[in-house]
Amino acid sequence: MTSNRRIDRSMVVILSVGLLAGTCVLPYWFPPREFVVGASFEVGFNNGLSYAAYLALVFLLVLVVARIFPKPNHGLRQSPSEDAPLFSQWLFAAVILFHVTLFAAIYAYKGRFVFGESLYFQSLLHRMMQGEIPYIDFSFYYGPMMLYPGFWLTRLFGLDAGYAIWFVTTYVAGLWFLYTVLGICVTNARDRALWFVFLALGLFNPLTGINVTMTRYLFPSLVFLAVSRYLRSGGRRHGLVAVVSLAAALTYSFEVAALSLLATFLIWLVYMLKPQSWIAASNFLGWMIREQSVGLHREDGTLTQQNAVCMAKRGVGLVLMAGAIFITFFLLVDPSGGALTGYPEIALSYSAGAHSVPIYPNLPFIALSTLTIIGLAALMRVIVSGRDQRDSLLFAVYALVAVLAQRGAFGPAEPLHFAFFGLPVFLIALFVTGRFAQAHRARACLACVLLVGIMLPMQYYHFTEFSPFIARILAPAIHTDASTDLTVPSGATLEQDLRAVVEALGSDRSYLMYGMAYNSLPVYRELGLEYPTYYTMLRNARDEQGIRRSIDEVRTQKTIVVVRKQDLIGIENPQRSAKFWRVLDLLSGAHTRGSDLAGVILKSKNRLMAPFLAFVQAEYVPLYDQGLLIAFGPA
């Protein structure tokens, strides 16, 4: 036994080195061939291969680490301990109130949300208010459920307030998702409340984009719970919740739809399997980790033919009804069916690797890998030791979905993506730590790993994004950063200059205000201007084909292109931060403006934009040239 443990520990070391080599070194040997904007293309890093190597080596590490784990003290089912339900409910309400108040204050500062992600959605809502249709008239990389409720609210309250209401609602819904899933992970009500506060505040995201709330990242988990309950218990109420949850997930975002459909199918398959299949699967897992699986609990019984038919009807009916709602929603968006047929293509283009950066062993990557390996290894021990094999397979299904969700962290690999796409696995780790001896110590270690490896890097990244805003409040100055759309201009200077351009050349023409999304949106809205290109922000064109499409659209519509003069030579490399901040950037994985990776990212953006700037200077002539701006138009 001692010899086996030494071998297992040696294998953990060897496989851990292999994990780092496979995810961080091997992808350089097989660089991507087709250009998509992102640092990975510039340095020749294959993010898809990195994730594939991650899956393979994590699987092997889980098997080996599971052999080292002691036997759990409890099985999958554990009696709830509701020792302080009122404390839990009041704390939940306090956290919700805190977030609503904070976002209201952020909104009140400018009368609208002004950060990068929110600008993207508000620009799309402006186009919808002009009668344009998502997926047909402009690109949108998520489902209609993410956008249309905000559009309906803008028609009632105006664009700024309507978007703010929908964002806060979405953010609060994500917190409720978290609180609900924590009810499965932590049976003690007081502990559940404290973990909710820890995760809600530690993973606080102030970027005010609908696409970066916990609603998106925990939606598959909610579908998992709803579908499991319906297939197990039946009933109209459970069926309604399952159908609505699955339909909402299908229309919310393509990766949410894919994970939710996969979870639904696998859950249905688990309930359709005969008990002998459950035993065989459990025995196979036990054999792999050198642990004998216990026998089938007698309450599992046998799957009668009548039950099988009933289960089949529930599963098929659930998918058909949710699918019908999905199709109906898209047909309401576009009765011609163009949006429905175009959405899969848009989803595939979103998954092509744009904005990817190389993976390296920073704190978020190490924390994600460690908690995935330990959490799944501990879960495997609990599964093998349990007597309810059906529940065991259900947890195995959730674990599979949780690991597949991590693919999103292997694209724009920065702290926020590691945090949110890893959240389901973090919840698994929280769940299984309560099944072993010294649960409080294990959960304290889990909290430390999350704090140091995930939360602090994520909040450091947010600090660097907010520092220009804070600096402007403390020391106002006339300043506009030419390097990015996401910076804060000094007062209304640039907006006034853009209005002057439109007043001089006329508002009856279409305009493309290059690289000025922050300052141009109020001008587009107040003067009723239309966006000329399919991609609302040119950086979302992602590849040469997308830029060529934008060039053709600008040429056909004879659009006036307004550019800052310094942008005509391309975006200059940013000034690098001091060594201390660069070390923090390296450890946190944050791609700040002064980080070592920022120059590579800007080089890729220059490559993407070069054909467009070349077109403007070759085929257009200056029509307006004052101050920092120059407007080009057809001769």
TIVOZA-493304 format. One record per residue (C-alpha): x negated, y, z. Coordinates in steps of 0.05 Angstrom, whole numbers, plus 5000, padded with zeros to 4 digits. Layout:
BEGIN
XYZ;...
REM end
This chain:
BEGIN
500050005000;494350485018;490950314952;497350464914;498051144948;490851324930;492151144858;498651544858;495152154887;489552094836;494852044781;498152684807;491553054800;490152774731;497252914705;497253614735;490953774696;494253464635;500453904647;496254534645;492454304584;498654074547;502654704560;497155234559;491554964514;494354444465;499254944432;493355344405;491354744362;497954764324;499455504312;505955744281;505755844206;511456324193;511357024222;516357224275;515057824318;511657644383;504857564415;504856814404;504256884329;498557384336;494356914379;496756264346;500555964404;506155444391;511355544446;515754974422;509954484428;508354774497;515354614521;515153914491;508653764527;511754054591;517653574586;513352964575;508253104631;513453344681;517152694670;510852294685;509252714745;516252634773;515551874770;508851884806;510752404858;517152024873;512851434895;509451864946;515752154977;518351845041;525251535044;530752045053;534852085117;541352225081;544652035015;547652484963;554052585003;553252955068;558853185114;559753935112;558154335175;562654945175;559755255238;560555985218;565456065160;567256775177;559956975180;558856665111;564957025081;563257695111;556057655088;558257465018;562858075017;557258525043;552558294988;557858414935;559359104962;551959274964;551059104891;557259474868;555160094907;548060064880;550259994808;555360554818;549661004842;545360814782;551160964736;552661624771;545461874762;546361974687;553661824677;551861184640;547060604643;540660804607;536060194609;533859784550;538659194554;544659634567;542860094509;543159494463;550159304484;552760024485;550160124414;554059514392;560359754427;559660424391;559460044325;565559644344;569260294362;567860514290;571359884265;565359434253;565758684268;560358284304;556657754263;559458074198;557558804201;552058764253;547758234285;549657974354;545857384384;550957184437;558256964438;564257424432;566257294504;560057684526;561958294485;569358344472;571958454543;567159044546;570059304481;577159244507;575159634569;571760184527;578360294492;581560434559;576060794597;571161034545;564560714525;560360904586;565460724639;568060124601;561259814594;559559964666;565859624691;564559004648;557258964669;558859014743;564458504736;559658034700;554258134752;559058004810;561757394775;554657124772;553857234846;560356844857;557656284813;551456274857;555556254921;559855694894;553955254873;550555384940;556655074973;554454404942;547054504958;547654735030;552954425075;551854885135;555855525125;550955975161;545055705122;548955765058;550256505072;542956645088;540656295025;545656684985;542957335012;535757104999;537056904927;541857484910;537058014935;530557664915;533057564844;536358244839;535958494767;537059244756;536359244680;543959294671;544558834611;550358344607;545657814580;541157814642;546057654698;546957004736;553556904700;549756684638;544656244673;549555894721;555355814672;553255094654;553054934728;560155184738;562454784678;558954164707;562854234772;569554374739;568953804688;566553304741;572353464787;577453404731;574852744705;574452464775;581052714803;585452914744;591153394757;593753994718;590254514761;583554164755;584754064681;586454804670;580155024707;575854534667;578754754600;578155504615;571055414642;568755014581;572155474531;569156094564;562255774563;562955594489;564656314472;559656644519;552856464490;550155934444;545355624494;550755634548;555355284498;550154754480;548454594553;555754584574;557754114517;551953654532;553853644606;561153504589;559352924543;554552604593;559352684651;564852354610;559951794591;558151684664;565551594682;566551134623;560750674641;562250034679;559349964749;554349454723;551349994680;550650454740;547049904778;542449764719;540650494713;539250554787;535149914787;531050174729;529450814766;527750414828;523049974787;519450584759;518050864828;516750184862;523050224904;528649714906;535450014892;541049864941;547149494918;553649774892;558150064945;564749694946;568850334940;566250434869;570549844848;571149664776;573150064715;579749774693;582049824622;587650294643;582750764678;578150744617;583850964571;585851514620;578651754625;577851754550;584152174541;581852674593;574952764561;577452814489;583253264508;578653724547;573753824489;579353904437;582954434477;576654814493;574554764421;581255024398;580455634443;573455744417;575755734344;581756184360;577356694394;572856744333;578756784286;581457364327;574657704319;574757584243;580957254212;577057104149;572756594187;566256934168;564257054240;565656324258;561456054201;555856564210;555056484286;551155814283;546256114234;545256724278;544256264338;538855874301;535256504281;535256724354;531856064371;526356144319;521256394370;521657144364;518557564420;514956944447;508557014487;503256494505;504256064566;498756094618;498355874692;501056504725;504956484790;511956414759;509755834714;506355474772;512355584817;517255334764;513054714749;511954554822;519154614843;521454234782;516853644796;518053624871;525553754865;526753214813;522052714847;525852814913;532452744876;530152094846;528451824915;535352024940;538651714879;535151044887;536651024961;544051194952;549850714947;554451124902;551151004834;556351414797;554752034838;547451874828;548251884752;552152534756;546352864793;541652574741;545852904687;545453574723;537953494730;537253364656;541453974638;537354394687;530754194655;533354304585;535555004606;528255164620;526955194545;529055924550;523156064597;518255824544;519656394496;518957104523;515356794582;515757344634;518057324707;525357444694;525956864645;522256394691;526756604749;533556544716;532455954670;529255584728;534955744776;538755084768;532454694785;531255144845;538254964869;536654224860;530454304903;534654654956;539754094954;534853514962;530653835017;536653755063;536553005053;529652885084;526752935153;524453635175;529353955128;528354645158;520854625148;521754385076;526654935061;521955455092;516555215044;521455254987;523155975006;515756155008;514555864939;520556244911;518456884945;511156884923;511856524857;518456794830;521457374867;515457824879;512957764807;519957904782;520758524825;513758754807;515858724734;522059134750;517759634789;513359744728;519459844684;522460354732;516060724748;516861224690;523861394715;521361474786;515461904762;520162354723;524562464784;518662624829;514863044778;519163274719;515163404656;516363494582;514362804557;516762284509;513061624500;512261444427;510660724439;517260414457;524760504455;525360354529;521860964558;525061574589;524762234552;523862884587;530763194593;534763304530;528963564487;528662994438;536262934435;536663674417;531463574363;535362994334;541763394334;538063954298;536063464243;543263244233;545863954234;540764154181;541863564134;549263424148;553162914188;556462614127;550362174114;547861554150;541661614194;536461134220;532761444279;526561014281;524260774349;528761254388;534360824414;534561164482;535261864455;539061724391;545161364420;548362004448;547162344381;550461764343;556361784390;557562534394;556762654320;560362024298;554361754259;554261044232;548560554238;546260364168;543059684180;545458994201;540359014258;542259584304;535159614330;529859464278;525759054327;531458544327;530158414253;524857934281;521457724216;519557964147;526157724117;530058134168;525858764154;526758674079;534258634090;534059284129;529959624074;534959424022;540759684065;537260354076;535560414002;542560243979;546060734027;540861274015;540061324090;535961894121;530361614164;528162054222;521261884250;516562174301;510262384265;505761954307;509861334290;507961394217;501061124232;504060544272;504460464347;497760584380;494960094429;497060284500;492260544551;490159954594;491659964668;486559984723;483459324741;487759234803;494159304764;491558854708;490258314760;497358384785;499858344713;495757704703;498257374766;505557574758;505957444683;509158134674;507958444606;507259154629;505359724583;498159724608;497158974611;492158574570;497958264531;501358934515;496559084458;497858414426;505358514431;504759204399;500358924344;505858434327;511058994327;506659404280;506258804234;513858744234;514959484221;509459594170;513659424108;519159904131;514460484143;510960344077;517660364041;519561034074;513061364054;512961063984;520161163961;522661744004;520562474009;520562934070;527063324076;525863624145;519363754182;519564114248;516163994314;514863254329;520062994279;520162884205;526262654165;525562274100;530762174047;531361973974;528462463924;
REM end
